[in-house]
Amino acid sequence: MSISAKHLKANKVKYITKLEQVPQLSSTERENLQKVNDKFVFRSNEYYNSLIDWEDPKDPIRRIVIPEVQELDDWGQLDASNEERYTPVKGLEHKYSSTALLLVNEVCAAYCRFCFRKRLFMDDNDEVTKDVSEGIQYIREHREISNVLLTGGDPLIMSTSKLAPIIEKIRQIDHVQIIRIGTKIPAFNPFRIIEDPSLLETIQKYSTDEKKIYIMAHFNHPRELTPEAIKGLNLLMRAGAVVVNQTPLIQGVNDDPDVLSKLFNKLSYIGVPPYYVFLCRPTLGNEPYAIPVEKGYQIFENARKKCSGLAKRARLVMSHETGKVEVLAVTRDRIFMKYLRAAHPENGTRFIEFPRNPDAFWLDDYTDPSHLGDEEHPYDNAACGGNGSLPANGN
Ligand code: SF4
């Protein structure tokens, strides 16, 4: 059961950064998990921990924030999609021509164990800068940028007094139409929204009739949709934001069609369309959370069978170094995919197909990795399915 709003109003949500602050863990568990914490930092908060069923060692909410020793297994890379390659100035990523990502901070209200940006939370990381003026100048100078995603970390962990001037400066740039805020605050700490009228005023001011602010929410499991979370989502929508949800498919959290369909349906009842479902990037430490591509496709499709049209709007994608690739279909022998966004215009909306590989976790597992990420034509080679390529259209 979640902590009541009344309780938290008086006490505020306390952040938890040490395993000793989690009394529900045994001393042996804490000792074992400390080694993980030394490598991949732990952070949660008392509201989110109150959603965990501590009687169940496999509780899905627990798996989202409490470390697992298997994270120490050698698997994956820290920057699995090579985000660094698309970082022209510090704190700004520009991979798709119309979209820029501004990394505004490096803290979240809790840390998801499966985070693909966990490198940002490490002490020696310097990819994020507190001064985003260089990034904003870059956006000003690139008229092709119509979408700006504020991300990090979590932009809503910042005080509104720090966040509002960033939104204001971006809104002053004529060619920027949509401002997106990527955030798990509605799930991790909805009181951040409920108790700060100035945040809602900021959204009201800068989400205009013609140019909206989109909240890219991050609910992984239907149990995160507590009355407080639903209240937070409704406040954001009433303030004029468009809210959508995206989630990775996570082993032990939502890799069950019943759970995933419940999440999709419940979101649709609230008025929050499911947008993307991501296959976990092969990020260092994420083996215990990743799902193979073809198994993920089956879970995703079986979940969609239990959904209304409004609830089944999500797309199953991989955020690969070369672009956002949607998994379209799997037959007995083949898997079919398509680029939704491509780093190189040549890939446009290219359709690709491969022989099936049930052990594949990532696009690279379907083809020789040396063929990926080529500067000119990443998929113009024999490794691609040859009978479906569409003409590039620059999307
Ligand atoms: S909220 Fe997003 S950025 Fe923060 S830890 Fe979770 S996945 Fe990573």
Boltz pocket constraint, residues with backbone or C-beta under 6 A from the ligand:
constraints:
  - pocket:
      binder: B
      contacts: [[A, 107], [A, 108], [A, 110], [A, 111], [A, 112], [A, 114], [A, 115], [A, 116], [A, 117], [A, 118], [A, 152], [A, 153], [A, 154], [A, 183], [A, 184], [A, 218]]
      max_distance: 6.0
